Amino acid sequence: MNAMSKYNDEERKRIIAETYATLQRGAADHEEPSPVPDLPPEDVLAEALARPLEDRVERWRREADEQTARFARFARERRRQERRPVPINWDVKIAEAIAEERGFLLEVLAETVAELADRQTRATEDALRPMQIELSELKIANAELRVANAELRVQQSADHGSTIDLPALPLRSRAN
């Protein structure tokens, strides 16, 4: 659906006329004066042919001079701004210092927590080591008892000629 379809023909003509008038006023405000006066189309060609062509070297020299002038203006403006003292925003400076200090404190706290966690891990491992050794020794002793029990069964069966079924040793859940 066209945005202008909600207007009647008369309103559309008025809007378009106002738009063109506004554009022409804006162009007139920002437009440099035309080097060629408003002439009929036949005279425009004659005027263009009557003007001498600009030499490439002259055009290059003119453009280089314009560029040099732009650079000089830019350099002057930059030097002027560098000489102008910059106001110090103390609120920003204080906020930056506080943020830096907080960052440092967080870093120190993180290192301290990591160090304490490492110490705790080592202390736990040191406390568990004797229990792990004792558990390993108990496993070895249990295996030796099973072997001795099996040897006793074999010997008992050989002595009596029959197999005696002893109740199985209770199995406990195995820990590492």
C-alpha positions as CSV (number, residue, x, y, z in Angstrom):
1,M,0.0,0.0,0.0
2,N,1.4,3.4,-1.0
3,A,2.0,5.8,1.8
4,M,0.4,8.6,-0.2
5,S,-2.8,6.6,-1.0
6,K,-4.5,7.9,2.2
7,Y,-4.4,11.5,0.8
8,N,-6.6,12.8,-2.0
9,D,-5.2,14.3,-5.2
10,E,-5.3,17.8,-4.0
11,E,-3.4,17.0,-0.8
12,R,-0.8,15.0,-2.7
13,K,-0.1,17.9,-5.0
14,R,0.2,20.2,-2.1
15,I,2.6,17.8,-0.3
16,I,4.8,17.3,-3.4
17,A,4.9,21.1,-4.0
18,E,6.0,21.8,-0.4
19,T,8.6,19.0,-0.6
20,Y,10.1,20.5,-3.8
21,A,10.1,24.0,-2.3
22,T,11.9,22.7,0.9
23,L,14.5,20.9,-1.2
24,Q,15.2,24.0,-3.3
25,R,15.5,26.1,-0.2
26,G,18.0,23.6,1.3
27,A,19.9,23.3,-1.9
28,A,20.1,27.1,-2.2
29,D,21.5,27.4,1.3
30,H,24.2,24.8,0.7
31,E,24.9,25.3,-2.9
32,E,27.8,27.3,-4.2
33,P,27.0,29.9,-6.9
34,S,26.9,28.2,-10.3
35,P,29.9,29.2,-12.4
36,V,27.7,29.1,-15.4
37,P,24.7,31.6,-15.4
38,D,21.3,30.1,-16.2
39,L,21.4,30.0,-20.0
40,P,19.2,28.4,-22.5
41,P,20.4,24.9,-23.5
42,E,21.8,26.1,-26.8
43,D,23.9,28.7,-25.1
44,V,25.3,26.3,-22.4
45,L,27.2,24.3,-25.1
46,A,28.6,27.5,-26.6
47,E,29.6,28.7,-23.2
48,A,31.3,25.4,-22.4
49,L,33.2,25.4,-25.7
50,A,34.3,29.0,-25.2
51,R,36.0,28.3,-21.9
52,P,39.6,27.2,-22.2
53,L,40.5,23.7,-21.1
54,E,42.4,23.4,-17.9
55,D,45.9,22.0,-18.4
56,R,46.5,18.7,-16.5
57,V,49.6,20.1,-14.8
58,E,47.8,23.3,-13.8
59,R,44.9,21.2,-12.4
60,W,47.4,19.0,-10.5
61,R,49.1,22.0,-9.1
62,R,45.8,23.6,-8.1
63,E,44.6,20.4,-6.4
64,A,47.9,20.0,-4.6
65,D,47.8,23.5,-3.4
66,E,44.3,23.0,-2.1
67,Q,45.3,19.8,-0.3
68,T,48.4,21.5,1.2
69,A,46.1,24.3,2.5
70,R,43.7,21.7,4.0
71,F,46.6,20.0,5.7
72,A,47.9,23.3,7.1
73,R,44.5,24.2,8.4
74,F,44.2,20.8,10.0
75,A,47.7,21.0,11.6
76,R,46.9,24.5,13.0
77,E,43.6,23.3,14.5
78,R,45.4,20.3,16.0
79,R,48.2,22.5,17.6
80,R,45.5,24.9,18.9
81,Q,43.7,22.0,20.6
82,E,46.9,20.5,22.0
83,R,47.7,23.9,23.6
84,R,44.3,24.1,25.1
85,P,44.4,22.5,28.6
86,V,42.2,19.5,29.0
87,P,39.8,19.8,32.0
88,I,40.3,16.9,34.5
89,N,37.2,15.0,35.4
90,W,38.0,14.1,39.0
91,D,34.9,11.8,39.4
92,V,36.2,9.7,36.5
93,K,39.8,9.7,37.9
94,I,38.5,8.6,41.3
95,A,36.3,5.9,39.8
96,E,39.2,4.6,37.7
97,A,41.4,4.4,40.8
98,I,38.7,2.6,42.8
99,A,38.2,0.1,39.9
100,E,41.9,-0.5,39.7
101,E,42.2,-1.0,43.5
102,R,39.2,-3.4,43.4
103,G,40.7,-5.4,40.6
104,F,44.0,-5.7,42.6
105,L,42.1,-6.8,45.7
106,L,40.1,-9.4,43.7
107,E,43.4,-10.7,42.3
108,V,44.9,-11.0,45.7
109,L,41.8,-12.7,47.1
110,A,41.7,-15.2,44.2
111,E,45.4,-16.1,44.8
112,T,44.8,-16.5,48.6
113,V,41.7,-18.7,48.0
114,A,43.7,-20.8,45.5
115,E,46.6,-21.1,47.9
116,L,44.2,-22.2,50.8
117,A,42.5,-24.7,48.6
118,D,45.8,-26.2,47.6
119,R,46.9,-26.4,51.3
120,Q,43.6,-28.1,52.2
121,T,43.9,-30.6,49.4
122,R,47.4,-31.5,50.5
123,A,46.3,-31.8,54.1
124,T,43.4,-34.1,53.1
125,E,45.7,-36.2,51.0
126,D,48.2,-36.4,53.9
127,A,45.5,-37.5,56.3
128,L,44.1,-40.1,53.9
129,R,47.5,-41.6,53.1
130,P,47.8,-43.7,56.3
131,M,44.3,-44.9,55.9
132,Q,45.0,-45.9,52.3
133,I,48.1,-47.8,53.4
134,E,46.2,-49.6,56.2
135,L,43.4,-50.5,53.7
136,S,46.0,-51.9,51.3
137,E,47.5,-53.9,54.1
138,L,44.0,-55.2,55.1
139,K,43.3,-56.2,51.5
140,I,46.6,-58.2,51.5
141,A,45.8,-59.8,54.8
142,N,42.3,-60.7,53.6
143,A,43.9,-62.3,50.4
144,E,46.3,-64.3,52.6
145,L,43.5,-65.5,54.8
146,R,41.5,-66.6,51.8
147,V,44.5,-68.5,50.5
148,A,45.0,-70.1,54.0
149,N,41.3,-71.0,54.1
150,A,41.5,-72.6,50.7
151,E,44.6,-74.6,51.8
152,L,42.8,-75.7,54.9
153,R,39.8,-76.9,52.9
154,V,42.1,-78.8,50.5
155,Q,43.9,-80.4,53.5
156,Q,40.7,-81.2,55.4
157,S,39.2,-82.8,52.3
158,A,42.4,-84.8,51.8
159,D,42.4,-86.0,55.5
160,H,38.7,-87.0,55.6
161,G,38.3,-88.1,52.1
162,S,35.2,-86.0,51.7
163,T,34.7,-82.4,51.0
164,I,33.5,-80.3,53.8
165,D,31.6,-77.2,52.8
166,L,32.5,-74.4,55.1
167,P,30.3,-71.3,54.9
168,A,31.7,-68.6,52.7
169,L,33.3,-65.7,54.3
170,P,31.1,-62.7,54.2
171,L,32.0,-60.3,51.5
172,R,32.1,-56.6,52.3
173,S,31.9,-53.8,49.8
174,R,35.3,-53.1,48.5
175,A,36.8,-49.7,48.9
176,N,39.7,-48.6,46.7
